[in-house]
């Protein structure tokens, strides 16, 4: 039997708990395959309502699968919607498709908060190549340098769009977190 998750288990941790330092938004779900289903959306709305009543000062989010429509009902229950988009890896081009998608979504729904919850390309730290061509996503050769080139192309597109929330650069920052 599947038990319904209860966000209250996470919102009432002791004040010094690590989770309260790190978490800035509450995620109520990720990539539900039945994105327009009644049961799925009843549950997601219930979770969003609980988060809103228990922790009204924190945003709630939901992550929509890359292959689902941007207006999937499952992504409409929260303050913000995260999108798992892999332009240039599984589909499209790394050189502009992510930015064009974001601009179109923002034009269509200018008041909706948009976040990038996933993007990227495969990489293996033991595989290297100078100026590598795009590897096959399902293949075994994923040179680390291709992921770097991919990320640089995606970052240019994301950083140029201030309406995309939640972009944090941690590349040269070391975080030390201690449990109480």
Protein Blocks (a to p, Z undefined) as FASTA:
>chain_A
ZZdddfklmmmgcfklmklmmpmbdcfbehifklmbmklmmmmmmmmmmmmmmmmmbccd
ddddfkbcfklfklmmbmbdcdddfehilgcjfblmmmmmmmmmmmmmmmbccddfbgcd
dddfkbccehiacddfklmbdcfklmmmmmmmmmmmmmmmmkbghiacfklcccddddZZ
